[in-house]
C-alpha cells in the first residue's frame, strides 16, 4: 500500500513538471505570433510531440482497459501534451506563409503514420495468436506490443540530442542546450522512473531511465563547459 502511494506521488509530481516542459514552446510561438511569420523555426518538434503523446495515450488507454494498472496521471499528461502540441502546430500553420505546404505536409505525414499505427493495433494485432509478458503480469498483445513500440520510439528520441552534445563540445557553448531545460528533463525522467519501478512497468521505465543517463551526461558536459569558460 505504501508503494502505491509513493508511486502516485512520483506520478502526479511528474505530471506537474511534465506540464511545465510542455509549456516550453510557448516562447517560440509568441515570437512567431508577434512577427506573424514562422521564419526559420522548425515545426518538426511539434509533429514529433503529437505523435509521441498520441502513442502513449493509446498505450495507457489499452493497458488500463485490459488490466488493473492505474496509469491515470500518465494518460492525463500525455492527453494534455497532445492537445498542446496540436495548438502549437496550428499556430505555425496559421503563420506559415510561404512554408504552409511544408508544414501542412509534415502534419499530414504525422497523422497518416498515426492512423497506420492505430489501424494496425486495432485491426491486425487482436487477430494474432501470440502473447508475451511485458511487465509483472501477462498482458494482452495489444498492450504489450504497443508498449514495446513506445519504448523503441522514445529510445530513438532520447538518442537525438547526441548531435547537440557534439555541437556543445565543438563550440564550447551551451546556447543550443539550455541548462534549465536539461535539468527539468532530468527531474521529469527521475520522477517517471520512480513511478515505473514501483508499479513494475518496463514500458515507462526504460525510456525514462535512458533519459536519466542522457540527462546526467548533458548536465556534466554543460557544467564542464561553464567551468572552462569561467
Secondary structure, DSSP 4 states (H G I P E B T S, - for coil): -HHHHHHHHHHHHHHHHHHHHHGGGHHHHHHHHHHTS-TT--SHHHHHHHHHHHHHHHHHHHHHHHSS---HHHHHHHHHHHHHHHHHHHHHHHT-GGGHHHHHHHHHHHHHHHHHHHHIIIIIGGG-----B-SSSB--HHHHHHHHHHHHHHHHHHHTTHHHHHHHHHHT--TTS-HHHHHHHHHHHHHHHHHHHHHT-HHHHHHHHHHHHHHHHHHHHHHHHHHHH-
